[in-house]
């Protein structure tokens, strides 16, 4: 898997407790795109973190009680 030079955020999703999201937003150096992957089920947090580490150059992780809001 090719690494992308964006910073990824890993957090539990507020709209779906138990599901973990990995999100990276282009900071303006490119086309402004958003990359997102959602993991659910057993081991969702571990799989989200593994994906973020493999796919993105840098990442931010939140404690399990902090959630990402997507409206």
Beta strands, then each sheet from edge to edge (+ up, - down):
strand 1: 4-13
strand 2: 20-25
strand 3: 34-39
strand 4: 56-61
strand 5: 67-68
sheet 1: 3+ 2- 1+ 4+
sheet 2: 3+ 2- 1+ 5+
end
